[in-house]
Every structure is written in C-alpha cells, then in structure tokens.
C-alpha cells in the first residue's frame, strides 16, 4: 500500500466518537448539566465538540475533573443546544476532543486562588474547583466570587453548599426578584463586591471567566488593587468550528483560541483586539 493510501487509514480528527449520557440534570430554565461516559484525561478549562447527527456541532467547556467521565453544562441558545436539552439518560451523542489549553494547575501549585465567574462562565471554572478538591494539598486559600443575573439563574445550586463549607465563597445576583430558590447572596454586580473587598495579590493567582465586559471591568479592578498581568488568567470565548486550528474563525491576532487558549494568561492577550 502506498503512502497516500496509508494516510487514508489514519484517524480523522474531525470524526467524533459515540458516548452515552449517564445523567441529566436541569440547572435552570435554560441550562442543564449532562454526564458523559467519556474516559479521557483533560485539564480544567478545555472543551469538546459535541455533535448530534443531522442537527449540528457545538463547542462546550468541560465542567468536571475526572478521567472516568466528563460533565458538560450547556445553555440553550441555538438548534444544537436545544436538541441536546432533549437528551435523557442512556441516549447517545457524538464527541471529539478535548481541545485547547486549560488552566495550568500544575505550574500554579502553592498559590492562593481567587476564582471569579459570571453566569455561564462559572461552568469551566467548576472544572477548576473540582480539580482543587482532588488536589487540595497543592493549593492554599481558595476564594470563590460567583455572579449571576438573578437567583433563578444560579447554576450548580447542588454544589454551592459544599463549596461554602470548604472555601471562601461569595455569590452575587444582579437583581433580586421573587424566587423559589433559597439562596445566600449579595444583591449587586460582581464588580461592586470586588471594589469593596479587601484583596491582596500576595502569592495569589486569579481565574476569570464570564461575559467579556464583565471580565474587562474585573481586570480593571484587580489592577487597581495591585494585581499584575501575569497573575491573571482568563478564558476567552470565540467561534470555534474545527477545534484544531484549521478554520481560523477563533484567531486572536495570530493566536488560536482553540489551540493556544481558550485559557490565556492576561499579559499574553491584553493588547489584542478581535480579528
């Protein structure tokens, strides 16, 4: 067989593999978490491409830390995610990945951690929290600041009580409508809380994930409080079709979000604009 024919037998990186849904949990009216029997090593902050045949494919961040399964928190915003919301335990979906660079947890051992999330941006940060739980002796103080639009938009309600017992946790909500969910949160934006909080940059790294405007203002506040650019890690969100640096839809001035990110140290991308 010649070299050209040999290449045809190599594994195609665009072809996903089938996996079973082992659990489905409705988090809010428009978000849900599914557990997949995908046994793969991955870093917090990495993502996978999820496919439903005949409907489409979508990139989704992994929100767990285990090599025996992965959890995906998904918001219903389009045809693919609305179709994924109809899955139930035992159903099959197609996945390829994981892709990208996650949070460099090994390099950051021994640090205090400040984890700041907004809305659906809390999902990839949950992977960090799970990782810390599995490697608790490697890190010092852990502070969580998680912001949501309202009590009804809070994801990972089941985990909040556990996080509150183990870490320094503060939840904020932008507004305070009537809600059936009993919660312990400050009313106001994450940025308002951070402005008033006493935050030291000593031996500390910050992980931020959320809407771009939220991350911008959070970084401004951290800089005012003395944090350096190389202490801050952000998770960027771009249109990622291929996941392997071919389609170029996710490029940020020479860097591919799907390959070089989605997690970046802030000094690596602070001066970049959207292409």
Order of alpha helices (4+ residues) and beta strands (2+ residues): alpha-beta-beta-beta-beta-beta-alpha-beta-beta-alpha-beta-alpha-beta-beta-alpha-beta-alpha-beta-beta-beta-beta-alpha
